[in-house]
């Protein structure tokens, strides 16, 4: 199994950041920290440390001394579980129709947390969404071949995947496409001078004065934006007033402004263009091609705001037959073989999810890392930049970290020692403190978490 320092070094060097900065990282703890046969603690710790250290390295480039960044593995893993409560109640994580279904020749996982996905899947099962029960859905699924249902769901724009073993995924066209890709890419997409950044004092967090537009919804993108806010960036979450959100938005909106802009209208597009011209980073996680269709793709933004860093998040990457498919962490885990492998490690061969949505969480911190790393390069080299990450590429990387012997025997730790509480627009919020400890300028969320549309679509 790869150790955490090697993991951080690999991420760091892929982005071309200065080697000497790595000596300022202090990583503590060891596997296992959560019950899993995979190195989920190492993945959480490595990506969080990379994000925080890259932010600090950008702060150093802006004229402040380097500072130590400490990340404890247990704290990082617990933060990556996404645990939170509102007014003392923990919201349910899953809709009753979400989860694994046994099929005629295997299993499929259905993601039903959004009503339109749930209702579409039930109609595909020939069940009435108004009256169907989970038992009805299970009976319907028993007659379907797993891959047939997966294909039918994809054709209908739904989010379903069949359970695969690692070898089955590796042999698939999409598995081969993902395996050929790096963990992330940072590409120069246009010419521009280095952007003038506001002066940075030694007592200011390293991303202070930077503006980030966060056009993401579930879950990796909002985690990335929340991390950038913790390191001092002014982050504005921009939601459509027409789209639903999940309860986790209460946790992931800490530190952010939260505005509405309907990109189906000229008014909404005009509002976003006004925001873009003063932004340093634009993060988007809509289905492939969706944001380009509204006039806000990477090339358009490089023209609109020369020098911008554009970050794209997808489920399955930019290559292969699944490049345009929607997807969520739980589905990617199932498709890629993780659920099958965890079941084998448990000894009962029953499909078993990872103990948290680590593909989302680690990818979220890679978003923050990639944004800071690209900003560092923009300051040194000029240009506009495009960072690309995907849940599947993060999954491929997680496999490369190796397995944790007897990891499933680890006890699930208590998050309470790491919880902080704050007032929010959703109620009294209890959630995990950030696990990256910046020695001189501690990470913090200054703005309270607020519902979508609480702020106007303009920079303060």
C-alpha positions as CSV (number, residue, x, y, z in Angstrom):
1,X,0.0,0.0,0.0
2,X,1.3,3.5,-0.9
3,X,1.9,5.8,2.0
4,X,0.4,9.2,2.4
5,X,3.6,11.2,1.6
6,X,4.0,9.3,-1.6
7,X,0.4,9.9,-2.5
8,X,0.7,13.7,-1.9
9,X,4.0,13.8,-3.8
10,X,2.5,12.1,-6.8
11,X,-0.4,14.5,-7.0
12,X,1.9,17.5,-6.5
13,X,4.5,16.5,-9.1
14,X,1.8,15.8,-11.7
15,X,0.8,19.5,-11.5
16,X,4.4,20.7,-11.8
17,X,4.5,22.5,-8.4
18,X,7.8,23.3,-6.6
19,X,9.3,20.2,-4.9
20,X,10.6,22.2,-1.9
21,X,7.0,23.0,-0.8
22,X,6.4,19.3,0.1
23,X,8.6,19.6,3.2
24,X,5.9,21.9,4.7
25,X,3.3,19.1,4.7
26,X,2.8,17.1,8.0
27,X,0.7,14.0,7.6
28,X,-0.2,12.0,10.6
29,X,-2.2,8.7,11.2
30,X,-2.3,5.4,9.3
31,X,-4.8,3.0,7.8
32,X,-7.3,1.7,8.6
33,X,-9.4,4.6,9.9
34,X,-12.8,3.5,8.5
35,X,-14.1,0.0,7.8
36,X,-12.9,-0.6,4.2
37,X,-10.4,-2.8,2.3
38,X,-9.5,0.3,0.3
39,X,-7.2,3.1,1.3
40,X,-10.0,5.6,1.8
41,X,-8.2,7.4,4.6
42,X,-5.1,7.8,2.5
43,X,-7.1,9.1,-0.4
44,X,-8.9,11.6,1.8
45,X,-5.7,12.8,3.5
46,X,-3.7,13.0,0.4
47,X,-6.2,15.1,-1.6
48,X,-7.0,17.4,1.3
49,X,-3.3,18.0,1.9
50,X,-2.7,18.7,-1.7
51,X,-5.5,21.2,-1.9
52,X,-4.4,23.1,1.2
53,X,-0.7,23.0,0.3
54,X,-1.4,24.3,-3.2
55,X,-3.4,27.2,-1.8
56,X,-0.6,28.0,0.5
57,X,1.9,27.8,-2.4
58,X,-0.1,30.3,-4.3
59,X,-0.1,32.5,-1.2
60,X,3.7,32.1,-1.2
61,X,3.9,33.2,-4.8
62,X,1.8,36.2,-3.8
63,X,4.6,37.2,-1.4
64,X,3.9,35.5,1.9
65,X,6.2,33.0,3.7
66,X,5.4,29.3,3.2
67,X,3.5,27.7,6.2
68,X,3.1,24.2,7.5
69,X,0.0,22.3,6.5
70,X,-1.0,19.4,8.8
71,X,-3.6,16.8,8.0
72,X,-4.5,13.9,10.3
73,X,-5.8,10.8,8.5
74,X,-8.7,10.1,10.9
75,X,-9.9,13.7,10.8
76,X,-9.6,13.8,7.0
77,X,-11.6,10.5,6.6
78,X,-14.3,11.6,9.0
79,X,-14.6,15.0,7.2
80,X,-15.0,13.0,3.9
81,X,-18.0,11.1,5.3
82,X,-20.0,14.3,4.9
83,X,-21.7,13.9,8.2
84,X,-23.9,16.8,9.4
85,X,-27.1,17.5,11.3
86,X,-29.6,20.3,11.2
87,X,-31.3,21.3,14.5
88,X,-30.1,18.0,16.0
89,X,-31.5,15.8,13.2
90,X,-29.4,13.9,10.6
91,X,-31.2,14.1,7.3
92,X,-31.7,10.8,5.4
93,X,-28.9,10.2,2.9
94,X,-30.9,8.1,0.4
95,X,-34.4,8.0,-1.1
96,X,-36.1,4.7,-0.4
97,X,-35.8,3.7,-4.1
98,X,-32.1,4.4,-4.2
99,X,-29.7,1.4,-3.9
100,X,-29.0,-2.0,-5.2
101,X,-31.5,-4.3,-6.9
102,X,-31.1,-7.9,-7.7
103,X,-31.7,-8.6,-11.4
104,X,-32.1,-11.7,-13.4
105,X,-28.4,-12.2,-13.8
106,X,-26.7,-9.8,-11.3
107,X,-27.3,-6.4,-9.7
108,X,-27.9,-2.8,-10.6
109,X,-27.7,0.3,-8.5
110,X,-30.4,3.0,-9.0
111,X,-29.8,6.6,-7.9
112,X,-33.2,8.1,-7.0
113,X,-32.4,11.0,-4.7
114,X,-33.8,13.4,-7.3
115,X,-37.5,12.9,-8.1
116,X,-37.2,13.0,-11.9
117,X,-34.5,10.3,-11.7
118,X,-36.6,8.2,-9.3
119,X,-39.8,8.5,-11.4
120,X,-38.0,7.8,-14.6
121,X,-36.5,4.6,-13.2
122,X,-39.9,3.5,-11.9
123,X,-41.5,4.1,-15.3
124,X,-38.7,2.1,-17.0
125,X,-39.7,-0.7,-14.6
126,X,-43.3,-0.3,-15.7
127,X,-44.3,0.9,-12.3
128,X,-46.5,4.0,-11.4
129,X,-44.3,6.5,-9.5
130,X,-47.4,7.7,-7.6
131,X,-48.2,4.3,-6.1
132,X,-45.1,2.1,-6.4
133,X,-43.4,0.7,-3.3
134,X,-39.8,-0.5,-2.9
135,X,-41.1,-4.1,-3.0
136,X,-42.8,-3.4,-6.3
137,X,-39.6,-2.1,-7.8
138,X,-37.6,-5.1,-6.5
139,X,-40.1,-7.5,-8.1
140,X,-39.9,-5.6,-11.4
141,X,-36.1,-5.6,-11.4
142,X,-35.9,-9.4,-10.9
143,X,-36.9,-9.9,-14.5
144,X,-34.4,-7.6,-16.1
145,X,-30.9,-8.5,-17.2
146,X,-28.6,-6.1,-15.5
147,X,-26.8,-4.7,-18.5
148,X,-30.1,-4.3,-20.4
149,X,-31.5,-2.2,-17.7
150,X,-28.3,-0.1,-17.5
151,X,-28.4,0.5,-21.2
152,X,-32.2,1.4,-21.2
153,X,-31.7,3.7,-18.3
154,X,-28.8,5.5,-20.0
155,X,-30.8,5.9,-23.2
156,X,-33.5,7.6,-21.1
157,X,-31.0,10.0,-19.4
158,X,-31.4,8.2,-16.0
159,X,-28.6,7.3,-13.6
160,X,-28.3,3.6,-13.1
161,X,-25.3,1.2,-13.4
162,X,-24.9,-2.5,-13.3
163,X,-22.6,-4.1,-10.8
164,X,-19.3,-5.3,-12.2
165,X,-16.1,-7.0,-11.0
166,X,-12.8,-5.2,-11.5
167,X,-11.9,-7.5,-14.3
168,X,-15.2,-6.8,-16.1
169,X,-14.7,-3.1,-15.8
170,X,-11.1,-3.3,-16.9
171,X,-12.1,-5.2,-20.0
172,X,-14.9,-2.8,-20.9
173,X,-14.4,0.1,-23.5
174,X,-15.0,2.7,-20.8
175,X,-12.7,0.9,-18.3
176,X,-9.9,0.9,-20.9
177,X,-10.5,4.6,-21.6
178,X,-10.4,5.6,-18.0
179,X,-7.3,3.5,-17.3
180,X,-5.5,5.4,-20.1
181,X,-6.1,8.8,-18.5
182,X,-4.2,10.6,-15.7
183,X,-5.8,11.4,-12.4
184,X,-6.4,15.0,-13.6
185,X,-5.3,17.3,-16.4
186,X,-4.3,21.0,-16.3
187,X,-4.2,22.4,-19.8
188,X,-3.4,25.9,-21.2
189,X,-6.3,26.9,-23.5
190,X,-5.5,30.5,-24.4
191,X,-3.1,33.4,-24.1
192,X,-3.4,36.1,-21.5
193,X,-1.1,38.0,-19.2
194,X,-0.9,37.1,-15.6
195,X,-3.9,38.4,-13.8
196,X,-3.3,41.2,-11.3
197,X,-4.1,39.8,-7.9
198,X,-4.7,42.0,-4.8
199,X,-1.9,42.3,-2.3
200,X,-1.8,39.6,0.4
201,X,-0.9,40.2,4.0
202,X,0.9,37.5,6.0
203,X,-2.2,37.2,8.3
204,X,-4.6,36.7,5.4
205,X,-5.6,33.2,4.2
206,X,-3.7,32.3,1.0
207,X,-6.7,32.6,-1.4
208,X,-8.0,35.9,0.0
209,X,-9.0,38.3,-2.8
210,X,-9.7,35.6,-5.3
211,X,-13.2,35.1,-6.8
212,X,-14.6,31.7,-7.6
213,X,-17.9,30.8,-9.4
214,X,-19.2,27.5,-8.3
215,X,-21.7,26.1,-10.7
216,X,-22.0,22.6,-9.3
217,X,-24.6,20.6,-7.4
218,X,-23.7,17.1,-6.2
219,X,-21.3,16.4,-4.4
220,X,-17.7,16.7,-5.6
221,X,-18.1,20.2,-7.0
222,X,-19.6,21.8,-3.9
223,X,-16.9,20.1,-1.7
224,X,-14.2,21.7,-4.0
225,X,-15.8,25.1,-3.7
226,X,-16.2,24.8,0.1
227,X,-12.4,24.0,0.3
228,X,-11.5,27.1,-1.7
229,X,-13.7,29.2,0.6
230,X,-11.9,27.7,3.7
231,X,-8.6,28.9,2.3
232,X,-9.9,32.5,1.8
233,X,-11.5,32.7,-1.7
234,X,-14.8,34.5,-2.2
235,X,-16.9,31.7,-3.5
236,X,-20.3,32.2,-5.1
237,X,-22.5,29.2,-5.6
238,X,-24.7,29.8,-8.6
239,X,-27.8,27.6,-8.8
240,X,-30.6,27.4,-11.3
241,X,-33.9,28.3,-9.6
242,X,-35.5,25.5,-11.6
243,X,-33.4,22.6,-10.4
244,X,-33.7,20.6,-7.1
245,X,-30.9,20.2,-4.6
246,X,-30.1,17.6,-2.0
247,X,-29.9,18.2,1.8
248,X,-26.1,18.1,1.7
249,X,-26.2,21.6,0.3
250,X,-26.5,22.8,3.9
251,X,-23.0,21.4,4.7
252,X,-21.3,22.2,1.4
253,X,-22.5,25.8,1.3
254,X,-20.4,26.8,4.3
255,X,-18.4,29.9,3.5
256,X,-20.1,30.7,0.2
257,X,-22.4,33.3,-1.2
258,X,-25.4,31.6,-2.8
259,X,-27.2,33.2,-5.8
260,X,-29.7,32.2,-8.5
261,X,-29.2,32.6,-12.2
262,X,-31.5,31.0,-14.8
263,X,-29.3,30.3,-17.7
264,X,-32.3,29.5,-19.9
265,X,-33.1,33.2,-19.9
266,X,-31.1,36.1,-21.3
267,X,-31.4,37.8,-17.9
268,X,-29.7,34.9,-16.2
269,X,-27.0,34.6,-18.8
270,X,-26.3,38.3,-18.6
271,X,-26.0,38.1,-14.8
272,X,-23.5,35.3,-15.1
273,X,-21.4,37.1,-17.7
274,X,-21.1,40.1,-15.3
275,X,-19.8,37.7,-12.6
276,X,-17.4,36.0,-15.0
277,X,-15.5,39.2,-16.0
278,X,-14.3,39.6,-12.4
279,X,-13.8,35.9,-11.5
280,X,-10.5,34.1,-11.3
281,X,-12.0,30.5,-11.2
282,X,-15.1,29.0,-12.8
283,X,-16.0,25.5,-11.6
284,X,-18.8,23.6,-13.4
285,X,-20.2,20.1,-12.9
286,X,-23.2,19.9,-15.3
287,X,-23.6,17.1,-17.7
288,X,-21.1,17.1,-20.5
289,X,-21.9,19.7,-23.1
290,X,-24.6,21.3,-20.9
291,X,-22.7,24.5,-19.9
292,X,-21.3,25.0,-23.4
293,X,-24.8,25.0,-24.8
294,X,-25.5,28.1,-22.7
295,X,-22.5,29.9,-23.9
296,X,-20.2,29.3,-20.9
297,X,-17.7,26.6,-22.1
298,X,-14.0,26.8,-21.6
299,X,-13.2,28.6,-24.9
300,X,-16.0,31.1,-24.4
301,X,-14.8,32.0,-20.9
302,X,-11.2,32.2,-22.0
303,X,-12.4,34.8,-24.5
304,X,-14.7,36.5,-22.0
305,X,-12.2,36.6,-19.2
306,X,-8.6,36.0,-20.4
307,X,-6.6,34.4,-17.7
308,X,-9.5,32.5,-16.1
309,X,-9.1,29.0,-14.6
310,X,-12.0,26.8,-15.8
311,X,-12.5,23.6,-13.9
312,X,-14.7,20.8,-15.4
313,X,-16.1,17.8,-13.4
314,X,-17.6,14.7,-15.0
315,X,-18.6,11.3,-13.9
316,X,-16.6,9.1,-16.4
317,X,-14.0,11.4,-17.9
318,X,-13.7,12.9,-21.4
319,X,-12.8,9.7,-23.3
320,X,-14.8,6.5,-24.1
321,X,-18.4,5.6,-24.9
322,X,-19.6,6.7,-21.4
323,X,-18.0,10.2,-21.6
324,X,-21.4,11.8,-22.0
325,X,-23.2,9.8,-19.3
326,X,-24.4,11.3,-16.1
327,X,-23.3,9.6,-12.9
328,X,-22.9,9.9,-9.1
329,X,-20.3,8.4,-6.7
330,X,-22.4,5.4,-5.7
331,X,-23.0,4.5,-9.3
332,X,-19.3,4.8,-10.3
333,X,-18.3,2.7,-7.3
334,X,-20.8,0.0,-8.5
335,X,-19.8,0.1,-12.2
336,X,-16.0,0.1,-11.6
337,X,-16.0,-2.9,-9.3
338,X,-15.5,-1.4,-5.8
339,X,-18.8,-2.7,-4.4
340,X,-18.1,-6.3,-5.6
341,X,-14.5,-6.1,-4.2
342,X,-15.7,-4.9,-0.8
343,X,-18.2,-7.8,-0.7
344,X,-15.5,-10.3,-1.5
345,X,-13.2,-8.8,1.2
346,X,-16.1,-9.1,3.7
347,X,-16.3,-12.8,2.9
348,X,-20.0,-12.9,2.1
349,X,-19.8,-11.7,-1.6
350,X,-22.8,-9.5,-1.0
351,X,-22.1,-6.1,-2.8
352,X,-21.0,-3.6,-0.3
353,X,-20.4,0.2,-0.7
354,X,-17.4,2.0,0.4
355,X,-17.9,3.6,3.9
356,X,-18.3,7.1,2.4
357,X,-18.6,8.7,-1.0
358,X,-14.8,9.0,-1.3
359,X,-14.8,9.4,-5.1
360,X,-16.9,12.5,-4.7
361,X,-14.9,13.8,-1.7
362,X,-11.4,13.2,-3.1
363,X,-12.5,14.6,-6.5
364,X,-13.8,17.7,-4.7
365,X,-10.4,18.3,-3.1
366,X,-8.7,17.7,-6.5
367,X,-10.9,20.4,-7.9
368,X,-9.6,22.8,-5.2
369,X,-6.1,21.5,-5.8
370,X,-6.3,21.9,-9.6
371,X,-7.8,25.4,-9.3
372,X,-5.0,26.6,-7.0
373,X,-2.3,24.8,-9.1
374,X,-3.6,26.3,-12.3
375,X,-3.7,29.8,-10.7
376,X,-0.1,29.3,-9.6
377,X,0.8,28.5,-13.2
378,X,-1.3,31.4,-14.5
379,X,0.6,33.8,-12.3
380,X,4.0,32.5,-13.5
381,X,3.2,31.8,-17.1
382,X,0.1,33.8,-18.0
383,X,-2.6,32.1,-20.1
384,X,-6.1,30.7,-19.5
385,X,-6.3,27.2,-18.1
386,X,-8.6,24.2,-18.1
387,X,-8.6,21.7,-15.2
388,X,-10.5,18.4,-15.8
389,X,-11.3,15.8,-13.2
390,X,-13.7,12.9,-13.0
391,X,-15.1,10.5,-10.5
392,X,-14.0,7.5,-12.5
393,X,-10.4,8.7,-12.8
394,X,-10.3,9.2,-9.1
395,X,-11.7,5.7,-8.7
396,X,-8.9,4.3,-10.9
397,X,-6.4,6.2,-8.7
398,X,-7.9,4.9,-5.5
399,X,-7.4,1.3,-6.8
400,X,-3.7,2.1,-7.4
401,X,-3.2,3.0,-3.7
402,X,-3.6,-0.7,-2.9
403,X,-5.7,-2.6,-0.4
404,X,-5.8,-2.4,3.4
405,X,-5.4,-5.8,5.1
406,X,-8.2,-6.4,7.6
407,X,-9.4,-2.9,6.9
408,X,-13.1,-4.0,7.2
409,X,-12.5,-4.9,10.8
410,X,-11.8,-1.2,11.7
411,X,-14.4,0.2,14.1
412,X,-16.4,3.2,12.8
413,X,-15.1,6.2,14.8
414,X,-17.1,8.8,16.5
415,X,-17.1,12.1,14.6
416,X,-18.2,14.2,17.6
417,X,-14.7,15.4,18.6
418,X,-14.3,17.0,15.2
419,X,-17.8,18.6,15.0
420,X,-18.4,22.4,15.0
421,X,-21.8,24.1,15.2
422,X,-23.0,27.3,13.5
423,X,-26.2,29.1,12.7
424,X,-27.2,28.8,9.1
425,X,-30.1,29.6,6.8
426,X,-31.1,25.9,7.0
427,X,-31.1,25.8,10.9
428,X,-28.5,25.1,13.5
429,X,-25.8,23.2,11.6
430,X,-23.4,20.7,13.1
431,X,-20.7,19.5,10.7
432,X,-17.1,18.5,10.6
433,X,-14.3,21.1,11.0
434,X,-11.9,21.3,8.1
435,X,-9.1,18.8,8.6
436,X,-6.3,20.8,7.0
437,X,-4.5,22.8,9.7
438,X,-2.7,25.8,8.3
439,X,-0.2,26.9,10.8
440,X,-0.2,30.7,10.3
441,X,-3.6,31.4,8.7
442,X,-6.2,28.8,9.9
443,X,-8.8,27.6,7.4
444,X,-12.2,28.8,8.3
445,X,-15.7,29.5,6.8
446,X,-16.5,33.1,7.5
447,X,-19.9,33.2,5.8
448,X,-22.8,31.1,7.1
449,X,-24.3,28.4,4.9
450,X,-27.4,29.9,3.2
451,X,-30.1,28.5,0.9
452,X,-29.8,29.0,-2.9
453,X,-30.8,32.5,-3.9
454,X,-30.0,34.1,-0.6
455,X,-27.6,36.6,-2.3
456,X,-27.9,38.7,-5.4
457,X,-25.8,37.5,-8.4
458,X,-23.1,40.2,-8.0
459,X,-19.8,40.3,-6.2
460,X,-19.8,42.2,-2.9
